[in-house]
């Protein structure tokens, strides 16, 4: 066995300097998709003069095992196409984590028959493995120091251990899981020939950094919404188009409701009592997502001074050309959600046995910048601290956006400013009858 150093440059200048100083040195080099697109022609020509091995792990550095097969092919295929167009042929697959046997077929389909695989603990030696007849040689990838182990003699046949640690990381982080489910929903709905802009945005949202650690995932959410909007444009979706889908959106064994029109995409999870996604499609804005904040609560209640979130049952749906409705039930409670354009309506019908003190929806609003509000057409006020306000109409403005919340019956609005926006709870004191609220999400 022989060891080859692994290097991942971070800038064009680093690549230029390395070509000038050591083009004849054998090393394994990882050029990410963003860096590849930034390289000028003279640097690309210089790469062909080197003795480097080029590691191919996916255009945006995804966890390949986490993606559906079509996205795996898009990620690796784009990288191979770019490198081979520059005359580079010394290509080795790269799986720094998340190895599974089916990845052998992914790389052999791209003409790659050696794959560098990271594991903990690191693999002891190169081995030959196959998946349904697609044969690859697995090269151990070491991290200390970064190096690739190449075979110098006969290689034994063996199966590297399957690594699904990535799945546990995503499952343990609700914000990562939310983004992951949105990504899968889009990735598995791409047409046979998607527009290039939509593909670019999808690949960006698949980068592994969005699914690991404490990070603001707003750019990844925005990329997915932008891709959905671009697909709508490609299909020439009319203004009155709407669609309702029942599906187990978050893989918890319970059916959710996905409501979508040309302006809005919304995922309703009655069993959890949540609206998990509220995306404004026309400007690619994830309105309901703020790091560290919860999704929308459909029915937040107060009992004995303690807040609770009610869980509901999905009872019925209504879908028309320009209108979507979801009917949900709980003890002595019927909740109806309506969506038309970028407006969402909430209706609560309470029976005489409803046992809580106050009731209403809680909404996280990603507005950006300093948020101000006005009540019933009054003066604009800033929101430095949590406060309660009584009224009918509450308008919020921040980051160049506006949201208008209108209560059919006078009620209270509890407002909590948070970084990047606000959390609002519109609520009424509970009496038998019906309460209604509408939220115009672009003011």
PyMOL commands that set and color helices and strands:
alter all, ss='L'
color gray80, all
select helices_A, chain A and resi 12-22+33-38+41-47+64-66+69-85+103-109+165-171+174-187+196-205+208-211+218-235+270-272
alter helices_A, ss='H'
color red, helices_A
select strands_A, chain A and resi 2-7+28-29+53-56+91-95+114-118+127-131+134-143+146-150+156-157+242-247+256-261+264-269+274-280+285-286+296-303+306-309+313-319+324-330+333-340+343-350+358-366+372-375+381-382+387-398+401-418+421-429+433-440
alter strands_A, ss='S'
color yellow, strands_A
deselect
rebuild
show_as cartoon
